[in-house]
Amino acid sequence: MKTIWSITLAAILALSATSCDREKFDYNLGTETPTGKTGTLDLSTFGAIPNNDTQVVEKAPVSRAVDTGDFTVQIYPAQGNDTLEWKYREMPEIVTLNVGDYKLAVFSHEVQPAEWEHPYYYADKAFAIEENRVTQLDTIVCTLQNIKVTVTYSEDLKSFMGEDCKVTVDIGSGSLDFSQTETRAGYFRADSESNLLIATFTGTIDGYEEVNRIQVDNVKAGEWRKIHYDIKRPEPGSETGGVTPSVTVDASCETIDHEGNVIIDEEVIPDPNPSDPGTDPDPDPEPSGAPQITSETIALGTPVTVTTGMQVVVDIISTDKDGLTQLTVDIESPTLTPEELSGMGLSAHLDLVNPGALKEAIEGLGFPTEGNVLHQNKVTFDISQFMPLLGLLGAGTHNFIITATDAQGTTTESLILVTE
């Protein structure tokens, strides 16, 4: 039986500091002065059920697809910066709190940018504590708050696929590689209300190198994006006189929302620069020059005004067999001064290959470092989550100078962001 705890917020909260990042739940807590008046929160009938149990109305279902025992339960004052926290299975039945407004939050774990088979569930509920009165909370439903992605291939396509075929799915700062035998679901953090999904198919199809890149806009938390690849045969008469592969790859994306509804005919945007299928495959292609710095989400080399929900994703491609040898970012900004950057654990010159003591802060912005850059043929960074902070620092034009080097040469490109 759960122990009945009598807890006054003023006495215990200092011992109950949480390690969770409260900003993820959009809490803006100030400092609360205890009134000395208390009331009671009754959690004896409280329950947390994942959304795949929504048809189960009993207080304690016999079995669940998701074990909620290790879910975290937190209680926040509406005005204050302290937290009570328990594991769901260890939660007390009775809690005494100071009079005031509160919010109770339940979540499965600390969500990561990308994870295999690890759905992130979350729910919260506001309540008030009145003097000498009992407040009772009943069951709440925790909903999926990251993005589920699966990748499948038609049997026809599998018969043409080489062992090197894979699909790389990128959402925000999360990235997962789906091999042709991968059956697990990937779960991606939803960094904003509307997110961009990029799926890149690479590998050998019928003896020819194939690159098929699609992007899907307006991807939301709680959705299941089912990406399916099939064969696409050349139209009769479309041959151009060169060597033409018998099939290429065609991609589609189906969406299943919170309620299990299937949304068909999902619009996908093909890669505007696909590989040319009319050329002979080359097992040892010659490098095509210095690294390329491109972006599918934002214009480079020209000022772009920062807006809410803006996606800032940059790709650096090296065709050299040894990949990138150096990648740096230099910051020129009226508000991101050396003093301001130092306070964030950064500097105006960021060396992604050799970050030194700045490694943790650099990765926190969305940049890869060290082995995720050195000798890589493709590096992607997503600094979308940094945009709100940039806006808070005030108006100005901020120039992020990206320099990429490999054995074929050096390329420099500017990401110019304007805050108003």
Buried (B, 14 or more C-beta within 10 A) or exposed (E): EEEEBEBBBBEEBEEBEEEBEBEBBEBEBEEBEBEEEBBBBBBEEBBBBBBBBEEBEEEEEEEBEBEBEEBBBBBBBBBBBBBBBBEBEEBBBBBBBBBBBBBBBBBBBEBBBBBEEBBBBBBBBEBEBEEEEEBEBEBBBBBBBBBBBBBBBEEEBBEBBBEEBBBBBBBBBBBBEBEBEBEEBBBBBBBBEEBBBBBBBBBBBBEBBBBBBBBBBEBBBBBBBBBBBBBEEBEEEEEEEEEBBEBBBBBBBBBBEBEEEEEEEBEBEEBEEEBEBBEEBEEEEEBEEBBBBEBBBBEBEEEBEBEEEBBBBBBBBBBBEBBBBBBBBBBEBEBBEEEEBEEEBBBBEBBBBEBEEBBEBBBEBBBBBEEBBBBBBBBBBBBBBBBEEBBEBEEBBBBBBBBBBBEBEEBBBBBBBEBE
